[in-house]
Amino acid sequence: MPYRLTVLGTGYLGATHAACMAELGFEVLGLDVDQSKIERLQRGELPIHEPGLQELLRRNLDSGRLRFTTSFEEAAKFGDVHFICVGTPQKKGGYAADVSYLDAVVESLAPHLDRECLVVGKSTVPVGTAERLADKLVRLSPAGMQAELAWNPEFLREGFAVQDTLRPDRIVLGVASERAEKVLRDVYAPLGEVPIVVTDFPTAELVKAAANAFLATKISFINAMAEVCEAAGGDVTQLSQALSYDERIGGKYLNAGLGFGGGCLPKDIRAFTARAGELGAHQALAFLREVDEINLRRRTRTVELTRELLSGAFDGRSVAVLGAAFKPNSDDIRDSPALDVAVQIAEQGGQVTVYDPAALSNARAAHPHLGYAESALEAAQGAEVVLLLTEWQEFVALDPEELGEVVTARTIVDGRNALDADTWREAGWDYRALGRP
């Protein structure tokens, strides 16, 4: 391979990118300031749950193509291309993104860059960040102008991150020179024929923000239609099916339910709104505030529906919650709609027991006051209502008769419209779902 790569930040994005680039044949050095995380990764232990990633990590550690460090000096000497993969969380008390981790990486790496190299940002950032960091990189690097910045946003879906890295649907390169474009084309050449969009810094930054905003809008649109269906007596699943045949609309992400969560989509649309306001374009993205509010209302409505099924009060009533992760195939509980609903019910006096195939340890650490079980049947033992709030295949495949044997009352709220309503009703369940009669 023509270049050696470093990946700065070994969280969800960084660990995935490092392992996948090594899988493509590159020598890769991952860096993190967390010594314990680096030690775990070096042993082949992942801090996250992501299908297929554990095998990739261990295979490439064994091959010698992948290793990890905490030394910026070592990373600077090793790498020709440095990928920045640190987080940009929402600022406390506001909507804007906190880009301090990005600045910290540049400030720690740049003083050691004494030869030609390319530093590539992959984090989701407010537009204008790349230009500012490019100036800082040149100013702080002994290599000066030879230390160049590029922006290459990621488009990973949790649960499909390995697939999205090794078989992407597009690659966006925000570059300021032909050299930077060539280097990144060389890096991604092993992926084969992939559409590549070459653009400037601001457009590359905006692509990721716009993609997230569109996805959030589509999800909230169908959930708004679910609200209307509930008021009018319609069925949002049939409405969605009819819309999906319209090729202008399509059926992907048009499934009504509890709404979106996670560490990216909610905070990214809020940061996008905040940045538009700073640029004087607040009216252009004012609709995203309603998108956010529709999303949050689905959680409140789920709590209300559950309370109605329990004759108007949660006090001392037993509630089983199936799901803690914000989506299936992940252990990520950041801004999890499922846990938000569980916490709200517990705060109103409900006796809540949660089960999730992957996220139990994270949920326990964040919400130790909730009850937890090691299986769906254990969680449902004695429950007066069961809530399906994360659409794990394990839950979709549950036998309604078997589950019915352990509950006190056969009442279920399908927060993801994932179950076959007729099957559950035929088994004697009072089946309820958002946006359906």
N, C-alpha and C positions, 0 to 999 in steps of 0.2 A: 504494500500500500504506500502511496506517495507521502502520506502525512501520519503523524502521531497525534492522537486526540486526547484532550482532557475534558472532563465534565465537572463543572464547579457547582456543587450542591447535589446531594444524593438522596433527595426525597423522592416522591412519586415520579416526577418527570425525570429527574437526574438519574436515578437508579435504572429506570427503563431505557433511557437513551444510551447510557454507558454500556449496558449489557447487549443491547441491540447493535450498537456500532461495533462492538467486539465480535458479535456473531457474524457481521459482514466481513470480518477479516482484519479490522484495524487493531493496532495496539492502543489501548485506552487506559488512562489513569483517572480514576474518580477521586474527587476531593470534597471533604466536608470538615467543618470546624468541630463537629461533635465526635470526639475520640471514640466513645462507646459505639456509636453508629458505624464508624469505619471498621472497628474491630469485628462487629457482627457481620458486616458485608464481606470482609476479608475471609470470614469463616463460611461464607455462603448462606448467611441467614438474612432474610428480607425483613425490613421493618414494616412492610405493608403486605396486603393480600392482593395479588394480581395474577390471574391465570396465565400459566406458561412462563412467568418471569423467573421463578425459582430455578427451573431447569436451565434456562439461559445463563443465569448468573453463575451457577456452579460449573457448567460446562466450560465457560470462558475463563473462569478462575483456574480451572484445571489445565486449560490449554496454555496458560501464561499470557494470554492476550489482554487480560483484565486484572487490574489490581487497584488498591485504594491508598490514599494518604491524607494527612492533615496539613501538609507543607505546601504553601503557595510557591516557595522558592523551587521546590522539586517539580511542581506542576509547570512552572514557567520554563525550566530547563528541558523538561520532557516534551512538551507539546508544541505542535505547529499550528493547531487549530484548537481554540479554547471555547467550549460551549458553557454559557452561563444558564443554569437551570434552577435558580432559587425562587422562593415564593414571593408573591406581592399581595399580602393580606389586606383586608379592609382596615383603614385606620380606626382606632378606637374613637368613638364619639362622632364619626363622620362617614361619608360615603366614599371618599377618595381612597386610592390605592396607596399603600405604604411601600415605597420603592427603596427603603433604606438598606435592605439586604443586597440589592443590586449594587448600590454605591459602595457598600462594604467590600464586595467581591472585587470590584474594579480597583478600589483603593489598596487592597491587599495584594492583588496580582500585578498591577501595573509597574510598581517599582522594580520588579524582577524581570521585566520583559526587555531584553537587551539585543533582540534580533527580530528579523521580519516574522510576523505572525498575524493570525486573524482571530479576533475575539468575537464570538457569535452569541448574541442574546436570543434565548428561546422563551423567556418568561413573558407572561401577559402584562403589558404595561400601558400607562396613559400615553397617548400620542405626544411626541416631543421628548420622550425619555431617551431614545436612542441618540438623537443629535447631541443632547447634553452629555451623555456618557462617552460618546465618541471624542468630544473635546477634552473631557477629563482624562481619557485613556492616553491621548497624545501628550497631554501636559505632564502626566505623571510617569510616563514610560521613558527609560533611557533610550529605547529604540525610536522614540518620537513618532514621526509620520509612518514609520514602517510597522507600527502596531495599529492595525486598522480594525474598525468595528463593522459588523454586519448584523442584520436582524432577521431571524428565521423562526417565526412563530410556530408553536406546536399546536396540533389539532387532535390530541389524544382523548379517547373516551375511556373512563375508568371501567375496567373489566375487559377491555379490548385494546389495551395500550400496546402490547407487543405486536398485534396484528396491524394497528394503525401506524406503528413505526416502520415495520418491515414491508408493509404493503399500503403505503399512504395513497389517498385519492388525489392529493396535490401537494406541491412544495412551494412555499413562498419565500423568495430571497429579497430582502431589503438591503441593497448594497450601494456603495458610493464610488465603486471603481470596477473596471473590467477584471482586475486581478482578484478581487473578492468574489466576484461571480464565478470565475474559473475555479477557484479553490473549492467553493461550495458545490459546484457541479461535479467536480472530481470526487468529493466526499460522498455525494449521493448517487454517483454512477452505478455502484453495485446493486442498487434497487431496481435497475432496469428502466423501462419506459414509464415514466411518471410525469404528468403535466407539471411544468415548472413556470411559475409567474415571477418574473424579475421586475422589481419596482424600487421605489425610494423608501427611505426610513418611515415617513409618516404613513404611507399607504400600507406598508407591511405591518405596522403597529395596529392600524385601523382594521385590517382584515380579520384578525382574531376577535377584536371587540365587536365588529359587525356580525360575525358568524354567531357568537354567543347571544347577541341581542336578538338576532332573527330566530334562533332556536327557542330562546325563552319566550319570545312573542308568540310563536306557533303553539307552544305548550299552554301558555296562558289563554290563548284564543279558544282552544277547545275546552278548557276549563271554564271560561266565561260562558261558552255555549252550554256547558253542563249546568251552570246556575240558571240559565234561561229554561233549559229542559225541566229542571226541578220545579220551576214556577209554573210552567205550562203543561206539565204532565207528559213531556216527550222523553225519548230514549236517546241519550247522547252517543251510545255505542252504534246505533243504527244511523244516526246523523253523521258520525265520523266515517262509517263505512261508505255512505253515499258520497261524501266529500272526497274520499280517497281515490275514487275512480276518475276524478277531474285531474288531468295531468298537469294543470297549472298549480294544483295544490299538493297532491300526493298524500300518501297515507303515513309516511314516517313521522314519528313524534306527534301523532294526532290522536293519542289515546288519553282520554280524560281520566282524571284521578286525583291523587293527593298533591301532585305538583312536583316541581324540581327542588333540589337542594344541593348539598355538596360544598366543597371548598372553592369551586371555580365560578359556576354560572351565577349564583346570587350576587357574590361580591363583584364579579366582573361587570355585570350590567349596572350596578350601583356606581362603580368607579367610572364607567363610560359616561353615565349621566353627569357625574361630578365634573369630569374633565370637559365635557361639552359646555357646561356652565362657565368654567374658567375661560374657555375660548370665546365666550359670547354667543354660543349656539345652543343655549339651554332649551329653547322652544323646539328645536329639531328632535330632541330625545325626551321631551316631556312625557310621551306615551309610555316610556319604559318604567316610569314610576307606577303607572296603573298596572302594567305587566307584573311588577313586583307585588303590588297589593292584591291582585287577583290570585297570585300564587299563594300568598300567605292566608288569604280567606279560605282556601280549600282545607287548610289545617283546622281552622276554627270550625268550619262546617262539619268536618269529620267528628270533632269533639261533640258538637251539638247533636248530630245524628245519633251518636252513641248514647248520649244522655237521654234523648227521647226514647230510645229502645229500653232504657232502664227506668222508665216511668218518671223521668225528670230529675233524678239525683244520682250522684256517684257514691255517696257516703257508704263505705263498707262493702260496696259491690265489687265482685271479682271480674276483672277484665284481662283477657289474654291478648297480648300484642305480638304478632308474628312479623318480625322485621325490626332491625335497629340501624343498619347501614342505609345511607341515603339512596342507594340503588343496589340491585343484585350483583353478584360477582365482585364485591368490594367489601372491605372492612372499614370504610371511611364513614364516620358519623358526623362530620362537619355539617352543620346546618341541616341535619337529617329531619325530613318531615315526619318520619315514623317516630323518632324519639321525641320530637316536639309534641306530638299528639299524646304520647305516653306520659310525658312530664305534666302536660296540662291536666290530664285526667287524674293523675296521682295528686296533684296540687288541689284538686277539687274533691278529694276524699276517696277516690277509687283505689282498690287493691290491685295494682298492675303487676303482671308477670310478663317479661319479655323473653323472646327467643329469637336468635339470629344465627345462621350457620357459620358466619365468619367474624362478626363484629361484637360478640359478647364481651370480650375483655376490654375493648375500648369503651363500650357502653357502661360497663360496671365502673370503670375508672372515672368516667365523666358524671355518672348519675347513680351513685351508690345507694340512694334511697329507694330506687325501684327494685322490684323483685325480678329474679332471673331464673331461667330453666335451661336444661341441656337438650331439650327436644321440643318439637311442636306439641306433642301429646302431653308432655309434662307441663308446659306452659298453660295448656287448655284445661288441665285437671280442675274440675269444679267451677270453671268459668261460666258466668252468666251471659257473656258476649265475647266473641272472638273478632279481633280486628286484623285483617291482612293488609299490612302497610308497606311492605317491600316485596316486590314480585319475584322472589327466588323461585326457581323451578321446583324446588322441594315443597314449597307451599302450594303451588299451582297443581301439583300432583297428589295432594292430600286426598285420602279416601274420606268422603263425608260421613259414611257410616262408622268408620273406625274413630274419627274425631268425635262423632256424636255420642259415642259410648262413654266418654270421659267428662263431658261438659255437664253443667247443671241445666242449661237451656240451649237449645239449638238455634242460636242467633249469631249471624255473622255479618260484619261490615267489610265489604270488598273495596278497600281504599284505592285499588289499582285497576279495577274492572278486569281482573285477570282470570277469574273463575267462570265456569259455565253455570249461569244462573239456574237453568232448568234442572241440571243434575243435582244441585244442592237443594233446590226446593222439593224435588221428588224424594229426597232423603229426609224430608221433614224439617229442613232448616228455614228459618225466617231470614231470607237473603236480602241484603240491602247494599246499594252501591251509589256512588256519587253520580248524579245526572241521569238516574234511571228510575222508572216507576217501581 
